[in-house]
Amino acid sequence: MANTEEKFEELEIEEIEEEAPEAVAVPAQEQSKRRGNPFKIPLLIFGILLFLLLAALIGTWVYRNYLDPGRQETASSGEVDEDAYKAALEEAAKQKEKELQERLVEEYSQGISVGEQQVLDQLRQSIQDGNSVVETLRMLYSDQLVVASGGTYHFIPINDSLKKNDYVAESLVTMSNGELQYVQGGAVTSYKGIDVSKFQGKIDWKKVAEDGVTFAIIRVGYRGYGEKGTMVEDPMARENLQGANDAGIKTGVYYYTQAITEAEAMEEVNAVLEIVAPYRIDCPIVIDVERVSSEGARMNKLDPETRTRIVKTFCDGIAAAGYRPMIYHNLEMGAVLLDIAQLEEYDKWFAYYKNELYYPYAYQVWQYSDKGRVQGISGDVDMNIAFEAIWE
């Protein structure tokens, strides 16, 4: 989330765009030599693998030297200077992208990545057009999800057995104020929503409602990512719940997890249920599962199978109490760090900050920005659209 948690992870390094230096042209006589080369396919594979290996090495270096320092302040409580962290993350991403592009052009000019000329020309042209490395790779691997995670790129085949969303780009409308709407048959079929925590400060919920906000998902607490994993109630949770209820806004909540056992997941369930008991909860109760950039973060050490069991335990506990569970995740979490196939039965809240419909699987809510502006809230706020009424 855009608060104290790891929300800025979904600014993902692959989404930072940088202008590439011009590639050095390959001489015409050299091209003619390649046309009859019987080894062009093996060389093509070698060239692409070498490129990806270099990308991984550079990404690992950037991850260790840029991303970790911004998250070291108070790991035991889970709090962080998010402005400083965001700036460090964006700077690291730009540096990584620049180095990757320069290395790719260098390989091209030196003849290291010899092989199928057409593929190499596609790579060069895409980067010269201003696309990032990951955007270029996504163009070449349209049947897979290309995801930056842990300092490298992952190529995940799309699982056709899983439920897909049926959203189409033509129905996605960007308003003059940057807000997104989903329009079908000339009518807006999506709902405007926000999510908030103590970092939004004192909120005038009446003005929020007047600004057309239909639903709000409120942070009720979080677990720190240090060794102790201290659980903390958001100090504005109860005031925000009451304010949203009084303003007639459909209300849901989320908990930022760092649980590493199923028992800890149930502790979080019980904490949430105690807080929300006096209030009207129309929307789902959400588990916010994200990777922390700090190498020693407790939940980062989990394998996908264990992490999936913990998320499932939380959702089952919420459902057993009579509420609707939901899972908040970004592209990295959904494709690499969770076994999403085991979580099909639960609703999803997807975070992705590009106005495109890249993620193929089913989700009901899309968090598309952390820089929204809404009446009644001073400063930025996370913006969401729900593609259906998640309170029914």
VENPEQUI-V538641 format. One record per pair of residues at least 24 apart in sequence whose ideal C-beta (glycine too) atoms are under 6 Angstrom apart, sorted by the first residue. I is the first residue (numbers start at 1). J is the second residue. Records with the same first field share a line. If there is no record, write none. Layout:
# VENPEQUI-V538641
I = J  J
This chain:
# VENPEQUI-V538641
1 = 288
2 = 370  382
3 = 197  199
4 = 78  79  80
5 = 256  290
6 = 290  292
8 = 86  89
9 = 290  291
10 = 330  351
12 = 148
13 = 93  96  148
14 = 132  134  148
15 = 354
16 = 93  94  97
17 = 130  132
18 = 94  97  98
20 = 101  127  128
21 = 105
23 = 105  108  124
24 = 109
40 = 115  116
43 = 114  115
44 = 115  116
47 = 113  115
54 = 103
55 = 100
56 = 152
58 = 99  100
59 = 151  152
60 = 151
62 = 92  96
63 = 151
66 = 92
67 = 92  293
68 = 294  295
71 = 293  294
75 = 225  226
76 = 224  226  228
77 = 224
78 = 222  224  225
97 = 132
100 = 133
101 = 127
145 = 335
147 = 331  332  335  336
149 = 332  336
154 = 336
156 = 335
158 = 360
162 = 341  361
163 = 362
164 = 360
165 = 362
167 = 357
169 = 357
174 = 355
180 = 368  385
182 = 387
190 = 385  387
191 = 386
193 = 384  386
194 = 374  381
195 = 382
197 = 234
198 = 234  235  236
200 = 377  381
203 = 376  377
204 = 376
205 = 243  244  247
206 = 247
207 = 375  376
208 = 374  376
209 = 247  249
211 = 374  375
214 = 250
215 = 250  283
216 = 244  249  251
217 = 252  254
218 = 253
219 = 254
220 = 253  255  272  275
221 = 255  271
222 = 256
223 = 258
225 = 258  292  297  298
229 = 258  298
231 = 271
237 = 275
241 = 279
245 = 279  280
250 = 282  283  391
251 = 282
252 = 283  284
253 = 285
254 = 286  288
256 = 288
257 = 287  289
258 = 298  299
259 = 310
260 = 298  299
262 = 310  313
265 = 310  313  314
266 = 317
269 = 314  317
273 = 321
282 = 391
283 = 390  391
284 = 324  326  347
285 = 318  323
286 = 326  328  349
287 = 311  314  327
288 = 328
289 = 329
304 = 337  338  339
307 = 338
308 = 338  339  342
315 = 346
364 = 388  390
